[in-house]
Amino acid sequence: MTSIRFIDHLNELARDVDIILSDIWGVIHDGLVAFPEACAALQTFREGGGTVVMITNAPRPADSVQRQLRKLGVADATYDAIVSSGDLTRQFITGHRGESVHKIGPERDNSIFRELDVTFAPLDQADYIVCTGPFDDETETPDDYRDMMQQALARKLTLICANPDIVVERGDRLIYCAGAIAELYRSLGGEVIFYGKPHRPIYDRALGIAHELRRNTTGRVLAIGDSVRTDLTGANAMGLHCVFLTRGIHADEFKGLDRLNEKAVRKFFGDTKPPLALMHELKW
């Protein structure tokens, strides 16, 4: 059994990597402020000839994600491209023209429907559901949607989950995402289609873009993220090495754990294959 490797700097691995698939939320910002050292690390990697594709479970198109990053002070030079679960959800909607949608999610996610021919309908008339998150993620929990999910189940509606994350950090708090509602619906017996990590389509698109940017040459790939359920599981399923950041959504579990306590760290990952390396936060 190989030892779990702790590193302090990305440059310890960069010489063996051509392409980075990086998570966004929890890696380069926390929803409120950008992490300058993380942004600088990805910029330095690109300056050395590497390709960076941001791969995110944001339930919005890539251009909307880019605008948010700019507002947070994340420079365009941090990455080459963005691939979002919102883009993949839009593909599903486009392929189901003529069917009505019941939308669950805050107004800020409405860009997922931008310029699409969508007919919205109440739950008792809709053909399927698109969930981008709770209506109010500051106060609501998945259980607030139990009655609604029971109604959807009675109609055998398919729920399209545009963000498989269960929670993300916002500042020093964790807030619920669409994945929490989708998992509730699935636990009740409902049909759910997930777009985003850890599912293969978002990786296929990201890798396709990366290879096009590198003129269709193959390259050695490294994934970076802070979630076992999405980032690490998705990377493992794709056969990719992963650097796991401990300061993200699992920060509480990693309190008190360090590189001298490998047994406890390994127990944290459970049946999931451990990452190639762990870092507290992304630095060059």
C-alpha positions in Angstrom: 0.0 0.0 0.0 1.5 3.3 -1.1 1.8 6.2 1.3 -0.5 9.2 0.9 1.6 12.0 -0.3 1.3 15.5 1.1 2.7 18.4 -1.0 2.9 22.2 -0.3 3.4 23.4 -3.9 1.9 22.5 -7.3 5.3 22.8 -8.9 6.2 19.5 -7.2 4.0 17.8 -9.8 3.8 20.3 -12.7 6.8 18.9 -14.6 4.8 15.7 -15.2 1.6 17.4 -16.3 0.4 19.0 -19.5 -3.3 19.6 -18.8 -5.0 20.6 -15.5 -8.7 20.2 -15.0 -9.4 22.4 -12.0 -12.5 22.8 -9.9 -13.5 26.4 -9.3 -15.5 26.9 -6.1 -13.3 26.0 -3.2 -10.1 25.9 -5.3 -9.8 29.5 -6.7 -12.5 31.2 -4.7 -15.0 30.6 -1.9 -18.0 32.3 -3.4 -17.1 35.7 -1.9 -13.4 36.3 -2.6 -10.8 34.9 -4.9 -7.7 33.1 -3.7 -4.8 35.0 -5.2 -2.1 32.3 -4.7 -4.3 29.7 -6.3 -5.0 31.9 -9.3 -1.3 32.7 -9.6 -0.4 29.0 -9.5 -2.6 28.2 -12.5 -1.3 31.3 -14.3 2.3 30.1 -13.8 1.4 26.7 -15.0 0.0 28.1 -18.2 3.0 30.4 -18.7 5.1 27.3 -18.7 3.1 25.8 -21.6 0.4 24.0 -19.7 -3.3 24.1 -20.5 -5.9 24.8 -17.8 -9.6 24.0 -18.2 -11.9 25.0 -15.4 -14.5 22.2 -14.8 -17.3 23.3 -12.7 -20.7 22.2 -11.4 -22.0 25.7 -11.7 -25.6 25.6 -13.1 -24.9 28.4 -15.6 -23.4 28.7 -19.0 -19.6 29.1 -19.2 -19.8 32.8 -20.2 -21.9 33.5 -17.0 -19.3 31.7 -14.9 -16.6 33.8 -16.5 -18.4 37.0 -15.6 -18.7 35.9 -12.0 -15.0 35.1 -11.9 -14.1 38.5 -13.2 -16.3 40.1 -10.5 -14.4 38.2 -7.9 -11.1 39.3 -9.4 -10.1 36.1 -11.1 -8.1 37.1 -14.2 -8.9 35.5 -17.6 -5.2 34.5 -17.7 -5.9 31.9 -14.9 -7.4 29.5 -17.4 -7.8 28.6 -21.1 -11.4 27.5 -21.0 -14.4 26.8 -18.8 -16.8 23.8 -19.0 -19.9 23.9 -16.8 -22.6 21.6 -15.9 -25.0 24.4 -17.0 -23.7 23.9 -20.5 -24.5 20.2 -20.5 -28.0 20.9 -19.0 -28.7 23.3 -21.8 -27.9 20.6 -24.3 -30.6 18.4 -22.7 -33.1 21.2 -22.8 -32.3 21.9 -26.5 -32.9 18.2 -27.2 -36.3 18.3 -25.6 -37.9 21.2 -27.4 -41.7 21.2 -27.1 -41.6 19.8 -23.5 -42.5 22.0 -20.6 -40.1 22.6 -17.7 -40.7 23.2 -14.0 -37.8 25.2 -12.7 -36.4 24.9 -9.2 -33.7 27.4 -8.4 -32.8 31.0 -7.6 -33.2 33.8 -10.2 -29.4 34.2 -10.5 -29.3 30.9 -12.3 -31.8 31.9 -15.0 -29.0 32.3 -17.5 -29.1 28.5 -17.9 -32.3 29.1 -20.0 -31.0 32.1 -21.9 -31.9 32.1 -25.6 -33.5 28.7 -25.4 -37.1 28.0 -26.5 -38.4 27.0 -23.1 -42.0 26.7 -21.9 -42.2 26.9 -18.1 -45.1 25.2 -16.3 -46.3 24.5 -12.7 -45.3 21.1 -11.3 -48.7 19.5 -12.0 -48.4 20.3 -15.7 -44.6 20.1 -16.4 -43.0 17.3 -18.5 -39.8 17.4 -16.4 -37.9 19.4 -13.8 -34.7 21.4 -14.0 -33.1 22.0 -10.6 -30.3 24.5 -10.3 -30.4 24.7 -6.5 -32.8 25.8 -3.7 -34.8 28.9 -4.3 -33.2 30.4 -1.2 -29.9 28.6 -0.3 -29.4 31.0 2.6 -32.2 29.4 4.6 -33.6 26.3 2.9 -32.6 22.7 3.4 -33.4 19.7 1.1 -36.2 18.7 3.5 -38.1 21.9 2.6 -38.6 20.2 -0.8 -39.8 16.8 0.4 -43.5 17.5 -0.3 -42.7 18.9 -3.8 -40.6 15.8 -4.5 -43.4 13.6 -3.4 -45.7 15.4 -5.9 -43.1 15.0 -8.7 -42.7 11.3 -7.9 -46.5 10.8 -8.1 -46.3 12.2 -11.7 -43.1 10.2 -12.4 -41.3 13.3 -13.5 -37.6 13.2 -14.4 -35.5 15.7 -12.5 -32.5 17.2 -14.3 -29.9 18.2 -11.8 -27.7 21.0 -13.1 -25.4 21.0 -10.2 -24.6 17.6 -8.6 -22.8 19.2 -5.6 -24.5 18.6 -2.2 -22.9 21.7 -0.6 -20.4 24.4 -1.4 -18.6 26.8 0.8 -19.7 30.4 0.9 -17.2 32.3 3.0 -17.0 30.3 6.2 -20.4 28.6 5.7 -21.6 25.6 3.7 -24.8 26.0 1.7 -26.9 23.4 0.0 -26.9 22.9 -3.8 -29.1 21.2 -6.4 -27.4 17.8 -5.7 -28.9 17.7 -2.2 -32.5 18.1 -3.6 -31.7 15.6 -6.4 -30.4 13.0 -4.0 -33.6 13.4 -1.9 -35.7 12.8 -5.0 -33.6 9.8 -5.9 -33.9 8.4 -2.4 -37.7 8.6 -2.7 -37.5 6.6 -6.0 -37.5 9.4 -8.5 -35.5 9.4 -11.7 -32.6 11.9 -11.8 -30.2 12.8 -14.6 -27.1 14.5 -13.3 -25.0 16.8 -15.4 -21.5 17.7 -14.0 -18.9 16.0 -11.9 -18.4 13.1 -11.1 -20.2 12.0 -14.3 -18.3 11.3 -17.5 -19.9 13.8 -20.0 -18.4 16.9 -18.4 -14.9 15.3 -18.4 -15.2 14.2 -22.0 -16.1 17.8 -23.0 -13.3 19.3 -20.9 -10.7 16.9 -22.3 -11.9 17.4 -25.8 -11.5 21.2 -25.5 -8.1 20.8 -23.9 -6.8 18.5 -26.7 -8.2 21.0 -29.3 -6.3 23.8 -27.6 -3.2 21.7 -27.7 -3.8 21.0 -31.5 -5.4 17.6 -30.8 -2.3 16.2 -29.1 -2.7 14.0 -26.1 -1.3 15.2 -22.8 -0.8 14.1 -19.2 -3.8 15.2 -17.1 -4.1 16.3 -13.5 -7.4 17.0 -11.8 -7.6 19.4 -8.8 -10.6 19.7 -6.5 -11.8 19.7 -2.9 -14.7 17.2 -3.0 -14.5 13.5 -2.5 -18.0 12.9 -4.0 -17.5 14.9 -7.2 -13.8 15.9 -7.8 -12.0 12.8 -6.5 -14.6 10.2 -7.5 -14.9 11.8 -11.0 -11.1 11.8 -11.5 -10.8 8.2 -10.4 -13.6 7.1 -12.7 -11.8 8.8 -15.6 -8.4 7.2 -14.7 -7.0 10.7 -13.9 -4.6 11.6 -11.1 -6.1 14.1 -8.6 -4.7 16.6 -6.2 -7.1 17.0 -3.3 -7.3 20.3 -1.4 -8.1 19.9 2.3 -9.1 23.6 3.0 -12.4 23.3 1.0 -15.7 21.7 1.9 -14.0 18.9 4.0 -12.0 21.4 6.0 -13.8 20.4 9.3 -13.0 16.7 8.8 -9.3 17.5 8.2 -8.9 19.6 11.3 -6.4 17.9 13.5 -5.3 15.5 10.7 -1.8 16.0 9.2 0.7 14.1 7.2 1.9 12.2 10.3 -1.5 10.6 10.8 -1.8 8.6 7.6 -4.2 6.0 9.1 -6.8 8.7 9.9 -6.4 10.4 6.6 -6.8 7.1 4.7 -9.9 6.4 6.8 -11.4 9.7 5.7 -11.4 8.5 2.0 -13.0 5.2 2.9 -13.6 3.0 -0.1 -12.6 5.8 -2.5 -9.2 5.5 -4.1 -7.0 8.2 -2.4 -5.7 11.1 -4.5 -2.2 11.3 -6.0 -1.5 14.0 -3.4 -3.1 16.3 -0.8 -2.5 20.0 -0.4 -4.0 22.4 2.1 -4.6 25.0 -0.5 -3.4 25.6 -4.1 0.0 27.3 -4.4 2.7 27.3 -7.0 
